[in-house]
Amino acid sequence: MLNKVMLIGNVGRDPEIRHLDTGVATTTIALATSETYTDKTSGQRITNTEWHSVVLWRQWAEMAERYIRKGTQLYVEGKIRTRTWDDRDGQKRYTTEIIADTVRLLRREDNSNAGAQPVATAYPAGYSHHAAPANPAATPANAPNGSNSNGMTY
């Protein structure tokens, strides 16, 4: 069986990191993907935007807190998961999330990096099967060379 999702989109708001009672870091990112087409009958350009809830854990969440901001363009790979729970009124609720296992920062849209090209590729510890970034010069200025204390490679 295969459960694989690949998305390229823009972050809708700054990530907010949370720590569980066990100390594990997590954050959820709102990622917008858009598709544009021309309506054949009217000739108008139509854009459809989908919002995806992307969940990051451990070092990925810490990386998000440091490098990802509203407007950042991301490439995300992961798996899709649907959770259920009962709300305060006893109604059954559902949410569908992308659990990320690879994140690549493609572009940031803030004043300090406006118009920048790829800025980083980072992999948390335990993901050594991924290749190192193809363009080491694309590493953010404030990112350490090599691995940091969390085992993330830049």
Backbone bond lengths (Angstrom), bond angles and torsions (degrees), N, CA, C in turn:
res aa  C-N    CA-C-N  psi(-1)  N-CA   C-N-CA  omega(-1)  CA-C   N-CA-C  phi
1 M - - - 1.452 - - 1.531 109.15 -
2 L 1.312 115.71 151.38 1.456 121.07 -179.15 1.524 109.51 -130.07
3 N 1.302 116.84 129.09 1.456 123.99 175.13 1.515 105.64 -130.07
4 K 1.332 118.02 91.69 1.458 122.93 -173.96 1.522 109.37 -136.20
5 V 1.324 116.28 131.81 1.456 123.21 178.41 1.515 107.96 -126.29
6 M 1.333 117.07 135.73 1.461 122.69 174.44 1.529 107.54 -129.17
7 L 1.326 116.52 125.20 1.464 121.95 -177.24 1.519 110.63 -133.07
8 I 1.321 116.21 145.25 1.462 122.42 166.54 1.511 105.19 -125.56
9 G 1.331 115.90 122.84 1.453 119.51 -177.77 1.510 111.92 -161.39
10 N 1.322 115.19 -176.42 1.460 122.52 -178.75 1.522 110.30 -110.56
11 V 1.321 115.31 139.33 1.462 122.27 -179.72 1.526 108.93 -73.48
12 G 1.337 116.65 133.20 1.458 121.97 -175.97 1.513 115.22 -87.83
13 R 1.322 117.95 -21.50 1.472 121.38 178.67 1.531 108.28 -157.53
14 D 1.322 115.86 159.64 1.461 120.30 178.48 1.525 109.73 -61.54
15 P 1.332 117.13 137.82 1.467 119.27 177.59 1.530 110.96 -69.06
16 E 1.326 115.48 146.16 1.466 121.19 175.69 1.519 107.43 -118.78
17 I 1.313 116.03 112.71 1.464 120.76 -177.41 1.518 109.83 -77.57
18 R 1.333 115.70 141.77 1.461 122.32 175.16 1.520 107.13 -126.57
19 H 1.319 116.00 153.30 1.455 121.16 176.20 1.529 108.58 -120.36
20 L 1.312 115.90 127.71 1.457 120.82 176.72 1.525 109.27 -71.42
21 D 1.328 117.16 168.93 1.466 121.31 178.32 1.518 111.64 -56.89
22 T 1.320 117.11 -27.11 1.464 122.01 179.64 1.525 112.46 -80.87
23 G 1.350 117.12 -5.94 1.456 121.10 -179.84 1.521 113.41 93.78
24 V 1.322 118.21 -4.18 1.463 121.74 -179.06 1.531 109.18 -72.75
25 A 1.345 115.88 131.16 1.456 121.72 -179.97 1.525 110.17 -86.09
26 T 1.337 115.33 143.15 1.463 121.14 175.96 1.524 109.17 -148.86
27 T 1.316 116.07 152.67 1.457 122.00 173.59 1.520 108.46 -151.52
28 T 1.305 115.94 155.63 1.458 121.94 175.79 1.519 108.00 -120.66
29 I 1.318 115.32 130.52 1.461 121.93 -178.75 1.520 108.73 -110.98
30 A 1.322 116.73 135.53 1.462 121.95 171.81 1.523 106.82 -88.45
31 L 1.332 117.01 115.46 1.462 122.52 -176.92 1.525 109.32 -115.23
32 A 1.328 116.30 125.20 1.465 121.89 -179.93 1.517 109.88 -100.16
33 T 1.332 115.97 128.53 1.461 121.19 171.00 1.523 106.61 -116.34
34 S 1.323 116.50 143.01 1.462 120.46 -176.90 1.516 110.65 -129.84
35 E 1.318 114.45 149.96 1.454 121.08 174.13 1.517 106.85 -133.78
36 T 1.325 116.31 134.45 1.452 122.08 -177.97 1.518 109.24 -119.59
37 Y 1.324 115.19 137.47 1.468 120.27 177.13 1.520 108.86 -146.50
38 T 1.316 115.70 166.98 1.456 121.56 178.18 1.519 108.92 -102.78
39 D 1.328 116.16 124.59 1.456 121.88 177.23 1.534 108.33 -67.32
40 K 1.327 117.07 124.87 1.464 120.97 -174.79 1.525 112.96 -68.16
41 T 1.331 117.44 -30.51 1.461 118.83 -177.94 1.524 112.58 -82.30
42 S 1.331 117.80 -40.19 1.464 120.19 -176.90 1.527 113.27 -98.77
43 G 1.332 117.05 -20.13 1.462 120.36 -177.23 1.518 113.52 78.71
44 Q 1.325 117.64 2.20 1.466 121.44 -179.16 1.526 111.01 -80.70
45 R 1.334 114.90 146.87 1.461 121.06 173.98 1.525 107.72 -80.58
46 I 1.320 116.39 129.38 1.458 121.89 -179.13 1.518 108.43 -121.59
47 T 1.330 115.98 133.19 1.458 121.47 178.15 1.523 108.64 -116.69
48 N 1.314 115.59 126.77 1.466 122.09 174.29 1.521 108.18 -108.58
49 T 1.322 116.30 128.73 1.462 121.59 179.61 1.519 109.19 -114.71
50 E 1.323 115.72 131.04 1.471 122.83 174.46 1.516 107.81 -109.49
51 W 1.321 116.18 139.15 1.469 121.05 176.38 1.521 108.18 -106.17
52 H 1.324 115.77 132.02 1.455 122.74 -179.25 1.519 109.13 -118.92
53 S 1.301 116.12 139.25 1.453 122.71 175.65 1.527 107.06 -95.11
54 V 1.342 116.86 111.37 1.465 122.42 -177.30 1.524 108.54 -107.24
55 V 1.328 116.32 122.25 1.460 121.79 -178.10 1.527 108.95 -100.80
56 L 1.326 115.26 129.31 1.463 122.29 177.92 1.523 108.63 -116.96
57 W 1.327 116.51 139.39 1.458 122.41 -178.77 1.521 110.70 -121.32
58 R 1.306 115.37 154.65 1.462 125.68 171.75 1.525 111.75 51.70
59 Q 1.342 117.59 -122.62 1.462 120.94 -176.45 1.525 112.18 -62.64
60 W 1.330 117.70 -30.97 1.468 119.73 177.32 1.522 109.79 -62.69
61 A 1.312 117.74 -42.02 1.466 121.53 179.36 1.528 110.20 -64.73
62 E 1.330 116.79 -41.61 1.458 120.56 178.61 1.521 111.11 -65.01
63 M 1.336 117.09 -39.19 1.458 121.09 176.94 1.531 109.91 -63.21
64 A 1.325 116.37 -42.83 1.465 120.45 -179.67 1.519 110.95 -59.80
65 E 1.330 116.06 -43.14 1.462 120.23 -179.65 1.526 110.82 -60.80
66 R 1.311 117.61 -35.29 1.461 122.16 -176.40 1.520 113.20 -82.50
67 Y 1.337 118.70 -38.25 1.460 120.79 -167.55 1.523 116.00 -118.56
68 I 1.321 118.86 -18.78 1.466 120.31 -173.50 1.527 110.08 -100.91
69 R 1.326 115.56 132.54 1.457 122.81 177.60 1.523 108.82 -135.03
70 K 1.301 116.28 167.44 1.459 121.01 174.86 1.522 108.66 -52.89
71 G 1.328 116.40 131.39 1.462 121.18 -180.00 1.518 114.04 96.85
72 T 1.346 118.24 -15.36 1.457 121.14 178.91 1.524 108.88 -62.49
73 Q 1.324 116.05 133.59 1.458 119.94 175.06 1.526 107.60 -91.00
74 L 1.342 116.39 129.24 1.460 122.28 -176.50 1.515 111.81 -123.95
75 Y 1.319 114.22 149.45 1.458 122.54 164.33 1.523 104.77 -107.15
76 V 1.327 117.42 126.91 1.465 122.16 -177.46 1.519 108.87 -128.08
77 E 1.329 115.59 133.07 1.460 122.24 169.41 1.512 107.16 -118.68
78 G 1.312 115.28 143.30 1.451 118.75 178.23 1.507 111.36 -178.87
79 K 1.324 114.30 -158.73 1.456 120.33 179.24 1.519 108.73 -125.09
80 I 1.316 116.28 153.76 1.451 121.81 -179.67 1.525 109.15 -92.97
81 R 1.323 115.12 139.28 1.462 120.50 -179.31 1.528 108.66 -141.64
82 T 1.313 116.01 136.80 1.463 121.51 174.94 1.523 108.40 -112.49
83 R 1.332 115.64 127.82 1.462 121.43 178.73 1.525 108.85 -111.28
84 T 1.328 115.56 152.32 1.466 120.69 174.62 1.526 108.31 -125.89
85 W 1.321 115.03 151.38 1.454 121.22 175.12 1.521 108.46 -158.86
86 D 1.316 116.15 165.58 1.460 121.89 176.65 1.523 108.22 -101.60
87 D 1.337 117.24 128.64 1.457 120.54 179.46 1.532 110.36 -79.52
88 R 1.314 116.51 -176.06 1.479 121.61 -176.60 1.521 112.81 -60.38
89 D 1.329 116.64 -27.75 1.464 121.09 -179.09 1.524 112.30 -91.56
90 G 1.322 117.31 5.69 1.455 121.13 179.87 1.519 114.51 82.47
91 Q 1.346 117.24 5.87 1.461 121.41 177.94 1.529 109.65 -78.63
92 K 1.326 116.60 138.31 1.457 120.70 176.63 1.530 108.68 -76.70
93 R 1.327 116.55 128.43 1.469 123.32 -179.47 1.521 109.12 -117.62
94 Y 1.327 114.72 152.80 1.459 122.00 179.83 1.517 109.31 -130.35
95 T 1.315 116.17 147.04 1.457 121.03 170.83 1.517 107.95 -143.55
96 T 1.322 115.14 141.83 1.464 121.39 177.72 1.516 107.84 -110.88
97 E 1.327 116.30 129.03 1.469 122.45 -175.44 1.512 110.10 -129.52
98 I 1.321 114.58 158.05 1.455 122.15 170.55 1.526 106.43 -104.49
99 I 1.327 116.75 120.31 1.467 121.16 176.35 1.530 106.09 -92.54
100 A 1.324 116.29 108.70 1.463 121.44 -172.72 1.518 111.64 -76.83
101 D 1.338 115.76 137.28 1.463 119.89 169.90 1.526 111.25 -120.56
102 T 1.337 118.11 -9.11 1.461 123.37 172.96 1.519 108.16 -143.19
103 V 1.329 116.10 133.43 1.458 121.86 177.11 1.522 107.74 -135.44
104 R 1.326 116.11 131.56 1.465 121.15 175.20 1.512 108.45 -126.58
105 L 1.320 116.10 127.90 1.453 121.44 176.00 1.522 107.33 -81.32
106 L 1.322 117.04 120.99 1.451 120.62 -177.73 1.515 112.41 -98.55
107 R 1.333 116.85 -41.44 1.457 120.33 -178.52 1.510 108.46 -159.60
108 R 1.335 115.80 144.35 1.467 120.94 176.17 1.510 108.60 -112.22
109 E 1.328 116.23 143.56 1.464 122.07 -179.08 1.517 110.42 -115.79
110 D 1.325 116.86 52.27 1.464 118.25 175.39 1.524 108.45 -119.05
111 N 1.302 118.48 172.77 1.458 121.78 -174.24 1.514 113.36 -63.38
112 S 1.331 118.24 -31.45 1.453 120.26 -176.34 1.518 112.84 -78.90
113 N 1.320 118.46 -16.66 1.462 120.69 -175.19 1.520 111.27 -138.05
114 A 1.323 118.73 26.11 1.462 121.30 -174.82 1.512 110.72 -56.05
115 G 1.321 115.68 130.20 1.445 121.35 177.01 1.510 115.14 75.65
116 A 1.317 118.04 7.82 1.462 120.46 -177.73 1.520 110.38 -68.11
117 Q 1.286 114.98 152.14 1.453 121.57 175.54 1.525 108.06 -88.97
118 P 1.338 119.99 -164.36 1.468 119.85 -174.17 1.525 111.94 -48.81
119 V 1.340 115.99 132.07 1.456 119.54 -177.13 1.512 114.10 -108.45
120 A 1.310 119.32 -24.57 1.463 118.15 -178.79 1.515 111.07 -170.36
121 T 1.283 114.34 152.37 1.452 122.07 166.02 1.509 104.81 -131.45
122 A 1.317 117.67 125.96 1.456 120.45 -176.91 1.517 109.39 -132.24
123 Y 1.318 116.31 142.99 1.448 121.73 177.84 1.518 108.91 -130.07
124 P 1.334 117.81 126.40 1.457 119.60 177.70 1.518 111.67 -66.47
125 A 1.305 115.10 162.97 1.459 120.73 176.11 1.516 109.17 -54.99
126 G 1.315 116.62 142.75 1.453 120.27 -179.58 1.512 112.80 96.04
127 Y 1.322 117.64 -4.92 1.461 121.35 179.29 1.527 109.54 -114.78
128 S 1.330 116.66 41.24 1.458 121.63 -175.27 1.518 113.00 -68.64
129 H 1.332 118.07 -11.41 1.450 120.18 179.22 1.526 112.04 -74.31
130 H 1.338 118.00 -7.10 1.457 121.02 177.08 1.517 109.73 -87.05
131 A 1.319 115.27 147.91 1.462 120.30 177.40 1.520 109.60 -73.83
132 A 1.323 116.02 157.64 1.460 121.69 176.13 1.523 108.38 -70.46
133 P 1.328 118.98 162.31 1.452 121.56 179.20 1.520 111.43 -55.16
134 A 1.326 116.35 139.11 1.448 121.22 -179.56 1.517 111.45 -71.30
135 N 1.318 117.74 -25.88 1.452 121.77 -176.83 1.520 109.81 -125.82
136 P 1.347 118.56 88.82 1.463 120.09 -178.40 1.517 112.73 -61.03
137 A 1.335 117.79 -24.14 1.462 120.36 179.62 1.518 111.23 -68.93
138 A 1.326 116.90 -12.27 1.466 120.60 -178.42 1.522 112.65 -85.86
139 T 1.320 117.72 4.23 1.458 121.65 -179.15 1.521 110.17 -70.93
140 P 1.334 118.39 138.30 1.468 120.59 178.55 1.524 111.11 -58.18
141 A 1.323 115.37 149.30 1.463 120.59 -177.44 1.518 112.23 -59.71
142 N 1.322 118.69 -32.93 1.460 120.57 -176.80 1.526 112.52 -94.12
143 A 1.331 118.01 7.27 1.462 120.38 178.04 1.522 109.27 -88.67
144 P 1.323 117.45 141.60 1.458 119.90 179.09 1.518 110.18 -71.34
145 N 1.320 116.36 156.12 1.461 120.43 173.74 1.511 108.16 -80.65
146 G 1.325 116.48 142.07 1.461 119.90 179.00 1.511 110.70 77.74
147 S 1.323 116.79 -136.29 1.463 121.48 -177.27 1.511 110.17 -106.04
148 N 1.324 115.74 144.63 1.456 118.70 175.22 1.533 109.27 -93.82
149 S 1.308 116.20 -171.86 1.457 120.23 -175.74 1.534 112.23 -66.00
150 N 1.340 117.48 -18.27 1.465 120.60 178.09 1.515 112.00 -90.02
151 G 1.329 118.22 0.06 1.447 121.45 179.36 1.524 113.75 83.17
152 M 1.343 117.08 11.89 1.463 120.02 -179.12 1.522 109.41 -83.98
153 T 1.310 116.58 137.30 1.461 122.05 179.20 1.522 109.25 -99.71
154 Y 1.341 116.24 136.40 1.468 121.60 178.95 1.498 109.13 -116.05
